[in-house]
C-alpha cells in the first residue's frame, strides 16, 4: 500500500507540473498572438491613404494577411501608374475596359473622369457596391476558371453574360478588350494558368478575339514570366515561362511596393516585396506558327510534358 501511495503521489506531482507547464506555454502563445494582433491592427505607421480605407472597410482591409484571396489597387501611386499606362495604349481607343475587383473604386473614378467611353467593372463584394455608384457586374472576373467549369455542364452561361455586347472579331484585328486587375498569388495560380490553357483553343474570353491584360503581378509570378534558359533565374524557368513568351508580347511597365496594396501584408522581409505592372498582349501571328493552327495545342502539350523536370532528357520522355 505504501508503495502504491508513493507512486500515486509522484504521478500527481508530475501531472500538476505538466499542467502548469502547459498552461504557461498556452499563456505564452496567447500573449504572442495578442501581440501579433496588436501589430496587425496598428495603423499609426501606415500610409494615410491606406489607413483611411482600412478604417472605412475594417472587415476587408483591417486585417493583415500574407495570403489574401484578392488584393486591391487603392493607392494613388499604383492608380497613377495604371492610368499612365492606359493612356499610352493607342490601340485601345475603341476597346472596352474591364476592371476586375475595383474595391472602393479609386481607379474606376479616375477612368470615368478621363472620359473612357466603355467601362465595365466586376465586383462581388457587397461592401463595395454602394461605393461604386454605377452599373456593376456582381461577379468576380478572376474566378473565370470556376465560372467556365460551371458553364461546361450546360446549366449556366455566366461567361457569355460577362461578354455581352462584345461581338467576335478576327484574331489579327486590334485588341477589342483590356482587362485591368491586381492579382494575389492565389489568383495568379488560377486565373493566369487558365488563360494559358484556353488561349490556344480560342475559348472562353478569347472567343471574341485578342484581349489585352494590364496586370499587377507578384514578385513570384514575375520571376516565372521573365525567366529564361540563360540567366540567373534559370531555376524558375518552367513551362509557363515558355508559354508566356510564346503566346504574348510582354511589356514590363514598372513596379511599386506591395505595401501600397490592400489588404496589407502581415510580415515585411529585409527586402520589401514588389508588385510588377505588366502588359500582356496576345501575339497577332500566334496561329500562324503551325500549319494547321489546331496543332498549336499539340505544341503546348509537348512543352508541358517535357518541362515537368528541367533535367530530363526529351527523347526518353517521349519514348
PyMOL commands that set and color helices and strands:
alter all, ss='L'
color gray80, all
select helices_A, chain A and resi 2-41+48-56+58-61+76-87+90-92+106-113+126-132+141-151+158-162+185-201+204-208+219-226+234-236+239-247+258-260+286-288+293-306+314-318
alter helices_A, ss='H'
color red, helices_A
select strands_A, chain A and resi 72-73+96-100+119-122+136-137+177-182+211-218+248-257+261-262+274-282
alter strands_A, ss='S'
color yellow, strands_A
deselect
rebuild
show_as cartoon
